[in-house]
């Protein structure tokens, strides 16, 4: 059984192993695969494992693939209709990173509010030594208690962020397409207009594409904080840039961009009131181990005539 892993580096940059897959067949492992090499690398393979390497109709129909395992929750890199038409099972890995993504979301918010990195750098550069007082101030520190957190999207990650925000004494409101029992669900306009902090946790769909734009930002409070650890396409980045410059938005912290990696220097990176991390909210070692274990489990089930986490 030939198993081809097209882009293993993001899941395993060297601190995990591939023994689980190797126990199930002959593994050909690539850290990353450019599009022009996909067809040749999967030639003769019945099992293909991918994270972000696209498998389109032409690739699928010209292959011997029987099973595609996606090393992620999102599976839009696979032409699902083409896979189904050709009798190919496609699986994903749901819910492996809930706690990790929620933790990263709150860490971004705390960095905006506490400026820990800024103060650490200032101290180490000698500013405390030079201070005439027992402390000094570089940037305002913000207390979260009694402020309103607005969450857009109440999946497992959104729910986890909701509970963490409550633990800080924040008032939490949320918008979700369907009402979730046990959560303070309101309209999208109420989230936009009432929140001091808005955190995005919804999928990227036609409905949510560029949800944060000039029109929606104008409905927000002056000085709002925006967090995005979901998908870059949820935000119109040109509009975000303009409103960060005008200070209508106090700060933004984002783990995702519309194009990843960015093809050139992004103007938003020049702003002092934005924090950007490179799509790593999901990537704790613990979460990656869970992802690996589930992906192996998915394939093992398939090989034994059962299906687990099938998406088509």
C-alpha positions in Angstrom: 0.0 0.0 0.0 1.6 3.2 -1.2 0.9 6.2 1.1 2.0 9.7 -0.2 2.2 12.6 2.3 2.4 15.7 0.1 3.1 18.4 2.7 4.0 17.0 6.1 6.2 19.9 7.4 3.5 22.1 8.9 2.2 19.2 11.0 5.6 17.8 11.8 8.6 20.1 11.5 10.7 17.5 13.2 9.4 17.1 16.7 6.9 14.3 15.9 7.2 11.0 13.9 5.4 9.3 11.1 5.5 5.8 12.6 1.7 5.5 12.7 1.4 5.9 8.9 4.5 3.8 8.3 2.9 0.9 10.1 0.0 1.0 7.6 2.0 1.0 4.3 5.0 2.2 2.4 5.2 6.0 3.0 6.7 8.6 0.6 7.0 11.8 2.6 7.4 15.3 1.3 7.7 18.4 3.4 5.9 20.4 0.7 4.8 19.8 -2.9 4.5 22.5 -5.6 1.5 22.1 -7.8 3.5 21.0 -10.9 4.8 18.0 -9.0 1.5 16.7 -7.5 0.6 14.4 -10.3 4.0 12.7 -10.5 4.4 12.3 -6.8 1.0 10.6 -6.3 1.4 8.3 -9.3 0.4 4.8 -8.3 -0.6 5.8 -4.8 -3.9 4.6 -3.4 -3.6 6.7 -0.3 -2.8 10.5 -0.4 -2.4 12.6 2.7 -2.6 16.4 2.3 -2.8 19.5 4.4 -2.9 22.5 2.0 -1.7 20.9 -1.2 -4.7 21.1 -3.6 -6.2 18.0 -5.2 -8.4 19.3 -8.0 -10.6 17.4 -10.5 -7.8 16.9 -13.1 -5.4 15.5 -10.5 -8.1 13.2 -9.0 -9.4 11.9 -12.3 -5.9 11.2 -13.5 -4.9 9.2 -10.4 -5.3 5.8 -8.7 -6.4 7.4 -5.4 -8.8 5.5 -3.3 -8.5 7.6 -0.1 -7.6 11.2 0.7 -6.8 12.1 4.3 -6.8 15.9 5.0 -4.4 16.9 7.9 -6.8 19.7 9.0 -10.4 20.4 9.8 -11.0 22.4 6.6 -11.0 20.3 3.5 -11.6 22.9 0.7 -8.2 21.9 -0.8 -10.0 18.8 -2.2 -12.5 18.8 -5.0 -15.1 16.9 -3.0 -17.5 16.4 -5.8 -14.8 14.9 -8.1 -13.7 12.7 -5.2 -17.2 11.4 -4.7 -17.8 10.8 -8.4 -14.7 8.7 -8.5 -15.5 6.7 -5.4 -12.7 8.2 -3.3 -13.2 8.5 0.5 -12.1 11.9 2.0 -11.6 12.4 5.7 -10.6 15.3 7.9 -9.6 15.8 11.5 -12.2 17.8 13.5 -11.8 19.4 16.9 -8.1 18.6 17.5 -7.2 22.3 18.2 -10.1 23.7 20.2 -8.2 24.5 23.4 -5.1 25.6 21.6 -6.8 28.1 19.2 -8.8 29.5 22.1 -5.7 29.9 24.1 -3.9 31.7 21.2 -6.9 34.0 20.8 -6.8 35.1 24.4 -3.0 35.4 24.3 -3.4 37.9 21.4 -5.9 39.9 23.4 -3.7 39.9 26.5 -0.8 41.1 24.4 -2.8 44.0 23.2 -4.0 44.8 26.7 -0.8 44.2 28.7 1.9 44.9 26.2 4.1 42.3 27.8 6.5 42.0 24.9 6.9 45.8 24.6 7.6 46.2 28.3 10.0 43.3 28.4 12.0 44.8 25.5 11.9 48.2 27.1 13.3 46.9 30.4 16.0 44.9 28.7 17.0 47.9 26.6 17.7 49.9 29.8 14.6 52.0 30.3 13.8 50.8 33.8 17.4 51.4 34.8 17.1 54.9 33.6 13.7 55.5 35.2 13.4 58.1 38.0 10.4 56.1 39.5 9.8 52.5 40.5 7.9 52.0 37.2 7.5 53.6 33.8 4.8 53.7 31.1 5.3 53.0 27.4 1.7 52.2 26.4 -1.7 52.0 28.2 -2.6 48.9 30.1 -6.2 47.8 29.7 -8.3 45.8 32.2 -10.8 43.4 30.6 -13.2 43.0 33.5 -16.6 44.5 32.7 -15.8 45.1 29.1 -17.9 43.4 26.4 -16.5 40.5 24.3 -18.5 39.9 21.1 -17.9 36.5 19.5 -19.0 35.8 15.9 -19.4 32.0 15.5 -20.2 29.6 18.4 -18.6 26.4 17.2 -16.4 24.6 19.7 -13.6 27.2 19.5 -16.0 30.1 19.8 -17.6 28.5 22.9 -14.2 27.9 24.5 -13.3 31.6 23.9 -16.7 32.6 25.4 -15.9 30.7 28.6 -12.4 32.1 28.9 -13.6 35.7 28.4 -16.2 35.1 31.1 -13.4 34.0 33.4 -11.8 37.5 33.0 -15.0 39.0 34.2 -16.1 40.2 30.7 -19.7 40.5 29.6 -19.9 38.1 26.6 -22.4 38.2 23.7 -22.3 36.1 20.6 -23.8 35.8 17.2 -24.3 32.4 15.6 -26.5 31.3 12.7 -28.5 29.2 15.1 -29.2 29.9 18.8 -27.0 28.0 21.2 -28.5 27.1 24.6 -26.4 28.4 27.5 -24.9 31.3 25.6 -26.0 35.0 25.3 -26.9 35.0 21.6 -27.8 38.3 20.0 -27.9 39.7 16.4 -24.8 40.4 14.4 -25.6 44.1 14.6 -25.7 44.0 18.4 -22.3 42.3 18.4 -20.8 44.9 16.1 -22.3 47.9 18.0 -22.0 46.8 21.6 -18.6 45.0 21.8 -15.3 46.4 23.1 -13.6 43.3 21.7 -14.8 41.3 18.6 -13.4 37.8 18.1 -14.0 35.9 14.8 -14.7 32.1 15.0 -16.9 31.5 12.0 -16.1 29.5 8.8 -15.3 31.3 5.6 -18.4 31.1 3.4 -20.0 33.3 0.7 -22.1 34.8 3.6 -19.1 35.5 5.8 -16.5 36.5 3.2 -15.2 40.0 4.1 -17.7 40.2 7.0 -15.5 42.8 8.6 -15.5 45.7 6.1 -16.0 49.4 6.0 -19.8 49.0 6.5 -19.5 46.7 9.5 -16.6 48.6 11.1 -18.7 51.8 11.0 -21.2 50.1 13.2 -18.6 49.4 15.9 -17.6 51.4 18.9 -14.7 53.8 18.6 -11.6 52.0 20.0 -12.8 48.5 19.3 -10.3 45.6 19.4 -10.6 42.9 16.6 -9.3 39.4 16.8 -9.1 36.8 14.0 -7.9 33.3 14.5 -10.3 31.8 12.0 -9.8 32.6 8.3 -8.2 35.6 6.6 -11.0 36.1 4.1 -13.4 37.1 6.9 -11.7 40.6 6.9 -11.4 43.1 4.1 -7.7 43.9 4.8 -7.7 47.2 3.0 -10.6 48.5 5.1 -9.0 47.1 8.3 -5.8 49.0 7.4 -7.6 52.3 7.0 -9.5 52.0 10.2 -6.5 51.0 12.2 -4.7 54.1 10.8 -7.6 56.3 11.9 -7.7 54.7 15.3 -11.4 53.9 14.9 -10.1 50.4 15.6 -7.8 50.6 18.7 -5.9 47.4 17.7 -6.2 44.2 15.8 -4.5 40.8 16.4 -4.7 38.3 13.6 -3.3 34.9 13.0 -4.6 34.6 9.4 -4.4 36.6 6.2 -6.3 36.4 2.9 -3.1 35.2 1.1 -0.8 32.9 3.1 2.1 33.3 3.1 1.8 37.0 2.0 3.3 37.4 -1.4 4.9 40.7 -0.5 5.3 43.1 2.4 1.8 43.8 3.6 1.2 47.5 4.5 -0.7 46.4 7.6 2.6 45.1 9.0 3.9 48.7 9.3 1.2 49.7 11.9 2.0 49.7 15.6 -1.5 48.7 16.6 -1.6 45.4 14.9 -0.2 42.0 15.9 0.2 39.3 13.3 1.2 35.7 13.9 1.8 33.2 11.0 -1.3 30.9 11.2 0.0 29.1 14.2 -3.0 29.3 16.6 -3.6 25.6 15.9 0.0 24.5 16.2 0.8 23.5 19.8 2.6 20.2 20.0 -0.3 18.7 22.0 -2.7 19.7 19.2 -0.4 18.4 16.5 -0.1 15.1 18.3 -3.9 14.8 18.4 -4.1 15.7 14.7 -1.5 13.0 13.8 -3.2 10.4 15.9 -6.6 11.1 14.5 -5.3 11.1 10.9 -3.7 7.7 11.4 -6.8 6.4 13.1 -9.0 7.6 10.2 -6.8 5.7 7.7 -6.7 2.6 9.9 -10.5 2.6 10.1 -10.7 2.9 6.3 -8.3 0.0 5.7 -10.4 -2.2 8.0 -13.5 -1.5 6.1 -14.9 1.2 8.3 -15.3 5.0 7.9 -14.5 7.7 10.4 -14.6 11.5 9.9 -15.6 11.2 6.3 -16.6 14.5 4.7 -18.0 13.3 1.4 
